Amino acid sequence: MTITIRDAAEEDIPAIFEVRTSVRENHLSVEQMAEMGITNETIRQVLRKEPCIWVAVHGDHIVGFSMADAADACLFAAFVRPEWAGQGIGRRLMERAEAFLFERHSSIWLHTDGSSRAAGFYERLGWKRMPDMENRDARFEKHRPQTSG
């Protein structure tokens, strides 16, 4: 199995939405995302502004993606199709997004459902859970590794 992680392109947007709507946990429909202001056009605008979305590709198929908000130091999204879970794809997508954010910030963050499988995944990747927020949401933070010099 060869998975390539690369910068997303505008033509990847439909597949990114397919991945996002394929997940069981933290599922959102296209309509729900549109209500939140997440549409093909808003994603296109984000991509044109800065390369901050990465896709995991197997052959011609996008099987996962991650997305970061550079201005806010936030890891905005990381999703893998359920049938591809547990193969290290999420970890690789997270590494790409974290590296991007750490080029710009010394501390980065994300929100997720504190009781989700994703919360445990982030903890295994070294993210620290902050005090719980409302509605079971949890904020996680990670600090740039210190380099010895």
Beta strands, then each sheet from edge to edge (+ up, - down):
strand 1: 4-7
strand 2: 53-58
strand 3: 61-69
strand 4: 74-80
strand 5: 107-113
strand 6: 128-129
strand 7: 137-143
sheet 1: 1+ 2- 3+ 4-
sheet 2: 5+ 7- 6+
end
